[in-house]
Amino acid sequence: MLDTTRKYALQKLAESGESNSLRQRHAEHLLELAKRAEAEWKIRPTAQWLAEYGRKMDDIRGALGWAFSGNRSVATGVALTVAALPFWEHLSLLEECRTGVELALSRCFADFRSASDEMKLQLAYGTALLHTRGPLPEVKTAWTTALGSAEVLNDTEYMLRCLWGLCDYFTWTGDHQSALGMADRIRRLATDRGDLDARNNVDRQTGTALRYLGELAEARRHLERMISRYVPPVTRSDIARFQLDPRSAARGTLANVTWLQGHPDKAVAMAQRQLEEARASQHALALCNAIVHTTCPIALWTGDLAAAERLLVGIEAHVAEHAMSIWSAMSRCLRAEWLLQSGDPSGLAMLRGALDELLVVGFRMRCPFYIGVYAAGLGDHGDVDAGQTAIGEAVALSASTGEIWCMPELLRIKAVLLGKESANRTVKTAEALYFQSLDLARHQGALSWELRAATALAEHWAQSGQSERVGGLLAPIYRRFGEGLTTRDLVKARALLDTLGDAGKGSKSAARQARRDGHTHPNS
């Protein structure tokens, strides 16, 4: 209706004294429609579902506002909140979902909630709270409560969903051993009920935990198995069940593993494919996951600052639009790293602030790595003492959580900071740290960390008059790369080999080997 016509009709309705009864009928109509939409959410393609039901969200908001205002119709309001969960999920309205579910879960409305209502609301509350505010203790409580209800109701589908949520919670808090244990529970339950999709999907969560624990080869095995076995549903998107497209999410984690194992070009291509899939899904969490956990970090690792900047501009607007404060803090870590790589010291304050924001809500995933970036930045900008304090914090956090995938890099940064002191004792300690970094990188199969450590040690030797040692260390590691030769770390290693005496022989040998393999080195 036109605004004036609508205003006139509402005035007449109010004068008739039938406004509440008509609004009750309107709410009941929407409840039936939402229940039908919930059933179809699991079987219809996302685009079709949104075209049919997405435009009803404003009507649902209006009905919820009326039902809870003055407690006019609490029973209808609670039921409609439960039925609205797929709308909030599909439309990526996470903050709105959180506030709506929080209201329906109010203690004063307990008599209006069934056991099934309680289970669904608690599950949704945990999900919305995690992705807006972070892994607060309330997230674990909500999912544990929902799991208890699902067990009482013998609802294995919701049991699986709750266990997936708890697995994510432990991942975000950096407790990857507990995440592995939760993944084992999911696998057993999925196997018992013959749920092939769920059993295959758990390889993604297992691979993620193993990646952070530094077990790269085993992580790769699980992730590749999941991707090869995944069978996409014929009609709907698996986002309806798993929060993210499982294969796309697994591909993102595999891209990280691939870069660590020394395949930069393959990692970039894999990350780009995940990003394209996330954009096609039109789902807020899928895009956050693709950019914040995969595409942007890999762009920064490879030194592609232009690509990282484009990604950051997009994700910063995205998380602001969806009021996802925890994802905003994660994206600020990336922005700060970009600033530091660009030589801008303002990244230090930004990074420390973002890290403090993450740590205060219990978020630990990747924090050891970003604290290491902060420590390196402090050293680069002249505050070596503060840098040493920060790298001590990073190493301690990495060791305490078991998130040691980045420990070789942390040890390298610690060695670099020690090397900035002139005392002979610290120089020897720094060299020992470099060798620890190299040994751990080799043990993990993290060739990219190994190259960084070798390059830094080579620089250390060159500065201390030991250039003759460089070629024997750095050149063989450099030659193991069959791709990514124009990425930052490889360009730096090649330049160092080219500028040093005996090491130049190793460089020329590497160049000849690369030409035989069909690769072209920069500046060759």
C-alpha positions as CSV (number, residue, x, y, z in Angstrom):
1,M,0.0,0.0,0.0
2,L,1.0,3.6,-0.4
3,D,2.1,5.2,2.9
4,T,-0.9,7.4,3.2
5,T,-3.3,4.5,2.5
6,R,-1.5,2.3,4.9
7,K,-1.7,4.9,7.6
8,Y,-5.4,5.4,7.0
9,A,-6.1,1.6,7.2
10,L,-4.1,1.2,10.4
11,Q,-6.0,4.1,12.0
12,K,-9.3,2.5,11.1
13,L,-8.1,-0.8,12.4
14,A,-7.2,0.7,15.7
15,E,-10.5,2.5,16.0
16,S,-12.3,-0.8,15.4
17,G,-10.8,-2.4,18.5
18,E,-9.7,-5.5,16.5
19,S,-6.0,-4.6,16.1
20,N,-4.7,-7.2,18.6
21,S,-6.9,-10.1,17.2
22,L,-5.8,-9.3,13.7
23,R,-2.2,-9.1,14.7
24,Q,-2.5,-12.5,16.4
25,R,-3.9,-14.0,13.3
26,H,-1.1,-12.4,11.3
27,A,1.5,-13.9,13.7
28,E,-0.1,-17.3,13.5
29,H,-0.1,-17.1,9.7
30,L,3.6,-16.3,9.7
31,L,4.3,-19.1,12.1
32,E,2.7,-21.6,9.7
33,L,4.6,-20.1,6.8
34,A,7.9,-20.2,8.7
35,K,7.4,-23.8,9.7
36,R,6.9,-24.6,6.0
37,A,10.0,-22.6,5.1
38,E,12.0,-24.4,7.8
39,A,11.0,-27.8,6.3
40,E,11.9,-26.6,2.7
41,W,15.2,-25.0,3.9
42,K,16.6,-28.5,4.1
43,I,15.6,-29.6,0.6
44,R,15.5,-26.5,-1.6
45,P,18.4,-24.7,-3.3
46,T,19.4,-21.6,-1.4
47,A,18.5,-19.2,-4.3
48,Q,15.0,-20.6,-4.7
49,W,14.4,-20.6,-0.9
50,L,15.5,-17.0,-0.6
51,A,13.3,-15.9,-3.6
52,E,10.3,-17.6,-2.0
53,Y,10.7,-16.7,1.6
54,G,13.5,-14.1,2.1
55,R,11.1,-11.1,1.6
56,K,9.0,-12.3,4.6
57,M,11.6,-11.3,7.1
58,D,10.2,-7.9,7.7
59,D,6.7,-9.4,8.4
60,I,8.3,-11.8,10.9
61,R,10.1,-8.9,12.6
62,G,6.9,-7.1,13.0
63,A,5.0,-10.1,14.3
64,L,7.8,-10.8,16.9
65,G,7.8,-7.2,18.0
66,W,4.1,-7.3,18.6
67,A,4.0,-10.7,20.3
68,F,6.7,-9.8,22.9
69,S,5.7,-6.2,23.4
70,G,3.8,-6.2,26.7
71,N,3.8,-10.0,26.5
72,R,0.8,-9.9,24.3
73,S,1.3,-13.4,22.9
74,V,4.5,-15.0,24.3
75,A,3.7,-18.6,23.2
76,T,3.3,-17.4,19.6
77,G,6.5,-15.3,20.0
78,V,8.6,-18.1,21.2
79,A,7.3,-20.5,18.5
80,L,7.8,-17.9,15.8
81,T,11.4,-17.3,17.1
82,V,12.2,-21.0,16.7
83,A,10.6,-21.1,13.3
84,A,12.6,-17.9,12.2
85,L,16.0,-19.5,12.9
86,P,16.5,-20.6,9.2
87,F,15.7,-17.0,8.1
88,W,18.3,-15.5,10.3
89,E,20.8,-18.2,9.3
90,H,20.2,-18.0,5.5
91,L,20.1,-14.2,5.5
92,S,23.3,-14.0,7.7
93,L,21.5,-11.9,10.3
94,L,23.6,-13.1,13.1
95,E,23.3,-10.2,15.5
96,E,19.6,-10.0,15.0
97,C,19.4,-13.8,15.6
98,R,21.4,-13.4,18.8
99,T,19.1,-10.8,20.3
100,G,16.0,-12.5,19.2
101,V,17.0,-15.9,20.6
102,E,18.3,-14.3,23.8
103,L,14.8,-12.8,24.4
104,A,13.0,-16.1,23.7
105,L,15.4,-17.8,26.2
106,S,14.5,-15.4,29.0
107,R,13.9,-17.2,32.2
108,C,10.4,-15.7,32.5
109,F,9.4,-17.4,29.3
110,A,10.6,-20.9,30.3
111,D,7.0,-22.2,30.6
112,F,6.4,-21.4,27.0
113,R,9.3,-23.4,25.6
114,S,9.2,-27.1,24.9
115,A,12.3,-29.3,25.2
116,S,12.7,-29.2,21.4
117,D,12.4,-25.4,21.4
118,E,15.0,-25.2,24.1
119,M,17.4,-27.4,22.1
120,K,17.0,-25.4,18.9
121,L,17.3,-22.0,20.6
122,Q,20.4,-22.9,22.6
123,L,22.1,-24.3,19.5
124,A,21.3,-21.1,17.5
125,Y,22.3,-18.9,20.4
126,G,25.7,-20.6,20.7
127,T,26.3,-20.2,16.9
128,A,25.2,-16.5,16.8
129,L,27.2,-15.6,19.9
130,L,30.4,-17.3,18.6
131,H,30.3,-15.5,15.3
132,T,29.4,-12.1,16.7
133,R,31.1,-11.9,20.1
134,G,33.6,-14.8,20.1
135,P,34.1,-18.0,22.1
136,L,32.8,-16.8,25.4
137,P,32.0,-19.3,28.1
138,E,28.3,-18.8,27.3
139,V,28.9,-20.3,23.9
140,K,30.1,-23.6,25.4
141,T,27.3,-23.5,27.9
142,A,24.6,-23.0,25.2
143,W,25.9,-25.9,23.0
144,T,26.4,-28.2,26.0
145,T,22.8,-27.5,27.1
146,A,21.5,-28.1,23.6
147,L,23.5,-31.3,23.4
148,G,21.9,-32.5,26.7
149,S,18.4,-31.8,25.3
150,A,19.2,-33.6,22.1
151,E,20.4,-36.6,24.0
152,V,17.2,-36.6,26.1
153,L,15.1,-36.3,22.9
154,N,17.3,-38.9,21.1
155,D,17.6,-36.4,18.3
156,T,20.9,-37.6,16.7
157,E,20.8,-34.8,14.0
158,Y,20.9,-32.1,16.7
159,M,23.4,-34.1,18.7
160,L,25.8,-33.9,15.7
161,R,25.1,-30.2,15.2
162,C,25.9,-29.5,18.9
163,L,29.1,-31.6,18.7
164,W,30.2,-29.7,15.5
165,G,29.6,-26.5,17.4
166,L,31.7,-27.6,20.4
167,C,34.4,-28.7,18.0
168,D,34.5,-25.2,16.6
169,Y,34.5,-23.7,20.1
170,F,37.6,-25.7,21.0
171,T,39.3,-24.7,17.7
172,W,38.6,-21.0,18.3
173,T,39.9,-21.2,21.9
174,G,43.1,-22.9,20.6
175,D,42.4,-26.2,22.4
176,H,43.0,-28.4,19.4
177,Q,43.5,-31.6,21.3
178,S,39.9,-31.2,22.7
179,A,38.7,-30.4,19.1
180,L,40.2,-33.7,18.0
181,G,38.4,-35.5,20.8
182,M,35.2,-33.9,19.8
183,A,35.8,-34.9,16.2
184,D,36.2,-38.5,17.3
185,R,32.8,-38.3,19.1
186,I,31.2,-37.0,15.9
187,R,32.8,-39.8,13.8
188,R,31.5,-42.5,16.2
189,L,28.0,-41.1,16.2
190,A,27.9,-40.6,12.5
191,T,29.2,-44.1,11.9
192,D,26.6,-45.6,14.3
193,R,23.7,-43.9,12.5
194,G,25.2,-44.6,9.0
195,D,25.4,-40.9,8.2
196,L,28.0,-40.9,5.4
197,D,27.9,-37.1,4.9
198,A,28.6,-36.4,8.6
199,R,31.4,-39.0,8.8
200,N,33.1,-37.5,5.7
201,N,32.7,-34.0,6.9
202,V,34.5,-34.7,10.2
203,D,37.7,-35.2,8.3
204,R,37.6,-31.4,7.7
205,Q,37.5,-30.7,11.4
206,T,40.2,-33.4,12.1
207,G,42.4,-31.9,9.4
208,T,41.9,-28.4,10.9
209,A,43.0,-29.5,14.3
210,L,46.0,-31.4,13.0
211,R,47.1,-28.4,10.9
212,Y,47.2,-26.2,14.0
213,L,49.0,-29.0,16.0
214,G,51.7,-28.9,13.3
215,E,51.0,-32.4,11.9
216,L,50.8,-31.1,8.3
217,A,51.1,-34.4,6.4
218,E,48.4,-36.1,8.5
219,A,46.2,-32.9,8.2
220,R,46.6,-33.0,4.4
221,R,45.6,-36.7,4.3
222,H,42.3,-36.0,6.1
223,L,41.5,-32.9,4.1
224,E,42.2,-34.4,0.7
225,R,40.2,-37.5,1.7
226,M,37.2,-35.3,2.7
227,I,37.4,-33.3,-0.5
228,S,37.6,-36.4,-2.7
229,R,34.7,-38.2,-1.0
230,Y,32.4,-35.2,-0.7
231,V,29.2,-35.6,-2.7
232,P,27.3,-32.3,-2.8
233,P,23.5,-32.5,-2.2
234,V,21.4,-32.4,-5.3
235,T,19.2,-29.5,-4.3
236,R,20.1,-27.7,-1.1
237,S,23.4,-26.2,0.1
238,D,25.1,-28.0,2.9
239,I,25.4,-24.7,4.6
240,A,22.0,-25.5,6.0
241,R,23.5,-28.3,8.0
242,F,27.2,-27.6,8.5
243,Q,27.2,-23.8,8.7
244,L,29.8,-23.7,5.9
245,D,30.1,-25.6,2.6
246,P,32.3,-28.5,3.9
247,R,34.3,-29.0,0.8
248,S,35.0,-25.3,0.3
249,A,36.0,-24.9,4.0
250,A,38.3,-28.0,3.7
251,R,39.9,-26.5,0.6
252,G,40.7,-23.3,2.6
253,T,42.4,-25.2,5.3
254,L,44.2,-27.3,2.7
255,A,45.4,-24.1,1.0
256,N,47.1,-23.1,4.3
257,V,48.7,-26.5,4.7
258,T,49.9,-26.3,1.0
259,W,51.6,-23.0,1.6
260,L,53.3,-24.2,4.7
261,Q,54.6,-27.3,2.8
262,G,56.2,-25.1,0.2
263,H,53.8,-24.8,-2.7
264,P,52.9,-21.1,-2.8
265,D,51.3,-21.0,-6.3
266,K,49.1,-24.0,-5.6
267,A,48.0,-22.4,-2.3
268,V,47.1,-19.2,-4.0
269,A,45.0,-21.0,-6.6
270,M,43.3,-23.1,-4.0
271,A,42.5,-20.1,-1.9
272,Q,41.1,-18.2,-4.9
273,R,38.8,-21.1,-5.6
274,Q,37.5,-21.1,-2.1
275,L,36.9,-17.3,-2.3
276,E,34.9,-17.7,-5.5
277,E,32.8,-20.4,-4.0
278,A,32.2,-18.3,-0.9
279,R,31.1,-15.3,-3.0
280,A,28.8,-17.5,-5.0
281,S,27.1,-18.8,-1.8
282,Q,26.2,-15.3,-0.7
283,H,26.7,-16.4,2.9
284,A,28.3,-14.1,5.4
285,L,30.3,-16.8,7.4
286,A,31.5,-18.5,4.2
287,L,33.0,-15.2,3.0
288,C,34.6,-14.4,6.4
289,N,36.1,-17.9,6.5
290,A,37.5,-17.6,3.0
291,I,39.1,-14.2,3.4
292,V,40.1,-14.0,7.0
293,H,41.4,-17.6,7.4
294,T,42.8,-18.3,4.0
295,T,43.0,-15.8,1.1
296,C,44.3,-12.8,2.9
297,P,46.8,-14.6,5.1
298,I,48.2,-16.4,2.1
299,A,48.4,-13.1,0.2
300,L,50.4,-11.6,3.1
301,W,52.7,-14.7,3.3
302,T,53.5,-14.5,-0.3
303,G,54.0,-10.7,-0.2
304,D,51.1,-9.8,-2.5
305,L,50.2,-6.6,-0.7
306,A,47.9,-5.3,-3.5
307,A,45.8,-8.4,-3.4
308,A,45.7,-8.3,0.4
309,E,44.5,-4.7,0.3
310,R,41.7,-5.5,-2.0
311,L,40.5,-8.3,0.2
312,L,40.8,-6.3,3.4
313,V,38.7,-3.4,2.0
314,G,35.9,-5.9,1.2
315,I,36.0,-7.9,4.4
316,E,36.1,-4.8,6.6
317,A,32.9,-3.5,5.0
318,H,31.4,-7.0,5.2
319,V,31.9,-7.6,8.9
320,A,30.7,-4.0,9.7
321,E,27.5,-4.6,7.8
322,H,26.8,-7.8,9.7
323,A,27.9,-6.5,13.1
324,M,30.4,-9.4,13.5
325,S,32.7,-7.8,16.1
326,I,34.9,-11.0,16.6
327,W,35.5,-11.2,12.8
328,S,36.2,-7.5,12.8
329,A,39.0,-8.0,15.4
330,M,40.4,-10.9,13.3
331,S,40.4,-8.7,10.2
332,R,42.2,-5.9,12.0
333,C,45.0,-8.4,12.8
334,L,45.4,-8.8,9.0
335,R,45.1,-5.1,8.4
336,A,47.8,-4.4,11.0
337,E,50.1,-7.0,9.4
338,W,49.5,-5.4,6.1
339,L,50.5,-2.0,7.6
340,L,53.6,-3.4,9.1
341,Q,54.6,-5.1,5.9
342,S,54.1,-1.7,4.2
343,G,56.5,-0.1,6.7
344,D,53.7,1.7,8.6
345,P,54.3,1.6,12.4
346,S,50.7,2.4,13.1
347,G,50.1,-1.3,12.6
348,L,51.6,-2.0,16.0
349,A,48.9,-0.3,18.1
350,M,46.2,-1.7,15.8
351,L,47.5,-5.2,16.2
352,R,47.9,-5.1,20.0
353,G,44.4,-3.7,20.3
354,A,42.9,-6.4,18.1
355,L,44.8,-9.1,19.9
356,D,43.7,-7.9,23.3
357,E,40.1,-7.8,22.1
358,L,40.4,-11.4,20.9
359,L,42.2,-12.7,24.0
360,V,39.7,-11.2,26.4
361,V,36.8,-13.2,25.0
362,G,38.9,-16.5,25.0
363,F,39.9,-16.5,21.3
364,R,43.3,-18.1,20.9
365,M,43.4,-19.5,17.4
366,R,46.3,-18.0,15.4
367,C,47.0,-15.6,18.2
368,P,50.5,-17.0,18.8
369,F,51.3,-16.2,15.2
370,Y,49.9,-12.7,15.3
371,I,51.7,-11.9,18.6
372,G,54.8,-13.1,16.8
373,V,54.1,-10.6,14.0
374,Y,53.7,-7.9,16.6
375,A,57.0,-8.8,18.3
376,A,58.8,-8.7,14.9
377,G,57.2,-5.3,14.2
378,L,58.4,-3.9,17.5
379,G,61.9,-5.0,16.7
380,D,61.8,-3.6,13.2
381,H,60.7,-0.2,14.6
382,G,63.4,0.0,17.3
383,D,61.8,-1.4,20.5
384,V,63.7,-4.6,20.8
385,D,63.0,-5.0,24.5
386,A,59.3,-4.9,24.0
387,G,59.7,-7.2,21.1
388,Q,61.4,-9.8,23.2
389,T,58.7,-9.6,25.8
390,A,56.0,-10.1,23.1
391,I,57.8,-13.0,21.5
392,G,58.1,-14.7,24.9
393,E,54.3,-14.3,25.2
394,A,53.8,-15.8,21.8
395,V,56.1,-18.8,22.4
396,A,54.4,-19.4,25.8
397,L,50.9,-19.3,24.3
398,S,51.9,-21.6,21.4
399,A,53.4,-24.1,23.8
400,S,50.5,-24.0,26.3
401,T,47.8,-24.5,23.8
402,G,49.7,-27.0,21.6
403,E,49.1,-24.7,18.6
404,I,52.7,-25.2,17.3
405,W,52.2,-24.9,13.6
406,C,53.8,-21.4,13.8
407,M,56.5,-22.3,16.4
408,P,59.3,-22.4,13.8
409,E,58.4,-18.9,12.8
410,L,58.2,-17.7,16.4
411,L,61.7,-19.2,17.1
412,R,63.0,-17.4,14.0
413,I,61.6,-14.1,15.2
414,K,63.0,-14.6,18.7
415,A,66.4,-15.3,17.1
416,V,66.2,-12.2,15.0
417,L,65.4,-10.1,18.0
418,L,68.3,-11.6,20.0
419,G,70.6,-10.9,17.1
420,K,69.9,-7.2,17.4
421,E,71.9,-7.2,20.6
422,S,75.6,-7.1,20.3
423,A,76.7,-9.3,23.2
424,N,78.5,-12.5,22.1
425,R,76.3,-14.6,24.4
426,T,73.1,-13.5,22.7
427,V,74.5,-14.0,19.3
428,K,75.3,-17.6,20.1
429,T,71.8,-18.1,21.6
430,A,70.3,-16.6,18.5
431,E,72.1,-19.1,16.3
432,A,70.9,-22.0,18.5
433,L,67.3,-20.7,18.0
434,Y,67.7,-20.6,14.3
435,F,68.8,-24.3,14.3
436,Q,65.8,-25.1,16.6
437,S,63.5,-23.4,14.1
438,L,65.0,-25.3,11.2
439,D,64.7,-28.6,13.0
440,L,61.1,-28.1,14.0
441,A,60.2,-26.9,10.5
442,R,61.7,-30.0,9.0
443,H,59.9,-32.2,11.5
444,Q,56.6,-30.6,10.6
445,G,57.3,-30.7,6.9
446,A,56.9,-26.9,6.8
447,L,59.2,-26.0,4.0
448,S,58.1,-22.4,3.9
449,W,59.1,-21.8,7.5
450,E,62.3,-23.7,6.9
451,L,63.2,-21.3,4.1
452,R,62.5,-18.2,6.3
453,A,64.6,-19.6,9.1
454,A,67.5,-20.5,6.7
455,T,67.3,-17.1,5.1
456,A,67.5,-15.3,8.4
457,L,70.4,-17.5,9.6
458,A,72.2,-16.8,6.3
459,E,71.8,-13.1,6.9
460,H,73.1,-13.5,10.4
461,W,76.1,-15.4,9.1
462,A,76.7,-12.8,6.4
463,Q,76.6,-10.0,9.0
464,S,79.1,-11.8,11.2
465,G,81.6,-12.5,8.5
466,Q,80.6,-16.2,7.8
467,S,79.4,-15.8,4.3
468,E,81.1,-19.1,3.2
469,R,78.5,-21.0,5.3
470,V,75.5,-19.6,3.5
471,G,75.5,-21.6,0.3
472,G,75.5,-25.0,2.0
473,L,72.5,-24.1,4.1
474,L,70.3,-21.9,1.9
475,A,70.8,-23.1,-1.6
476,P,69.6,-26.7,-1.1
477,I,66.4,-25.5,0.6
478,Y,65.8,-22.9,-2.1
479,R,66.2,-25.7,-4.8
480,R,63.4,-27.7,-3.2
481,F,60.9,-25.1,-4.4
482,G,59.4,-26.0,-7.8
483,E,57.0,-23.0,-7.8
484,G,56.3,-19.6,-6.3
485,L,59.7,-18.3,-7.3
486,T,58.4,-14.7,-7.6
487,T,56.9,-14.7,-4.1
488,R,58.5,-12.6,-1.4
489,D,60.4,-15.2,0.6
490,L,61.9,-16.9,-2.5
491,V,62.9,-13.6,-4.1
492,K,64.6,-12.6,-0.8
493,A,66.5,-15.9,-0.6
494,R,67.5,-15.7,-4.2
495,A,68.8,-12.2,-3.8
496,L,70.8,-13.2,-0.8
497,L,72.3,-16.1,-2.6
498,D,73.2,-13.9,-5.6
499,T,75.0,-11.3,-3.4
500,L,77.2,-13.6,-1.4
501,G,80.5,-15.1,-2.5
502,D,80.5,-18.8,-2.3
503,A,76.8,-18.8,-1.9
504,G,76.5,-17.5,-5.4
505,K,77.5,-21.0,-6.6
506,G,74.5,-22.4,-4.8
507,S,72.4,-19.7,-6.4
508,K,73.6,-20.5,-9.9
509,S,73.0,-24.2,-9.3
510,A,69.5,-23.4,-8.1
511,A,68.9,-21.3,-11.2
512,R,70.2,-24.1,-13.5
513,Q,68.0,-26.7,-11.7
514,A,65.0,-24.4,-12.0
515,R,65.6,-24.0,-15.8
516,R,65.8,-27.7,-16.2
517,D,62.4,-28.0,-14.4
518,G,60.9,-25.4,-16.7
519,H,60.7,-22.6,-14.2
520,T,62.0,-19.0,-14.6
521,H,63.6,-17.3,-11.6
522,P,63.2,-13.6,-11.0
523,N,66.1,-11.5,-12.4
524,S,67.5,-14.6,-14.2
